[in-house]
Amino acid sequence: MLPVTTLAAKKLRLTCVIAALGAIAPALAIAGELACDGPAMVAPRSDASFDRVKSYAPVFRQCRNGSGAVRLATRSMIVDDDDMMLMVDPAGLTTSLEHAACWTCEDTSDQAQADTRYSRAVESAAAHRPIVKTSAAAPHSTWLRNAGLAHGTGEGAYITGDLCPSRQPLDRTFLQSLEAPGRATPIALSISGLWLVHHAADFEWLREQERSGALAITWVNHSWDHPYDPTKPIESTFLLKAGVDMDDEISKTERLLIAWGETPSVFFRFPGLISDPELMDTLRRYHLIALGADGWLVLSPALRDGSIVLVHPNGNEPLGLRMFANLNRDKKLPRPFRPIEEAP
């Protein structure tokens, strides 16, 4: 017969095991209900606003799921009372929204992830900072033009279109001209929050092109306000304007995309391709890749393999679209068109 103390110890251990299983079981049940075999889906709503996405915060965590997949979480949030995370495939640079309950995560660091393709891309873009000194009126300030990833690797071209705030409708004809039978044409669209607020029907049309398999869209953050005053010097406009809250410029646009059922990418394009060292450091802190261009057609029409082509299908730059159409017609655009995730 076992001593009383031994029996008591066994009962205590059994009680602890049962309690632990009781704590785990609800989490397992929740994960099962959430269908952890795929990304989280945010149901579309006609009244979508960034307020639908709450407790939005930058994080940096290494996560694993039950299938052994490894992802890096860069944002945490609550969407319609559901804990979610924005995750990055550290090898492919693609992003997805995931149910937090489906993953086991721990905080990580830039140093710990230094050997991943994702961290190398973030660091490489942050290091590319061509500094331009301002006028004699502000001799001690500097600003950056086209900092970040301005040219891609390999053959072909990377087509990017900026959706800055505009009173003009989306140029749907231009986008349809990119479509090819049997494959989704990759395009990176840099979207500003205020463009989306005022162009809901155009945005829904773009989503339909995605769903139909005509376009494969990567959603690039192009800031919320996209401030611009042509009467001001460069160092006083775009995101260098006094009073700009860069955290809001990043997070509000990401939240609105998520509220509409889309997924922000790992890329950010500065309005006007203008930034400064402090703004670049903020992007690095958010683990975003600054996306430049070496093929802004109205400024630098010579294209080569790896060119990141920049046009404006928001109605504000018809000349650039005509130049693109002529180059495309004359087969002077590097081919194939490639996803921007392959550029770094």
Helices and strands as residue ranges (DSSP letters): H 4-33, G 50-52, E 53-65, E 70-79, E 82-88, E 95-99, G 100-102, E 103-107, H 117-127, E 131-133, E 142-145, E 157-163, H 172-178, E 185-191, H 193-198, H 200-211, E 215-221, G 234-236, G 238-240, H 246-259, E 264-268, G 271-273, E 274-275, H 277-285, E 289-290, E 295-296, E 307-311, H 318-329, G 340-342
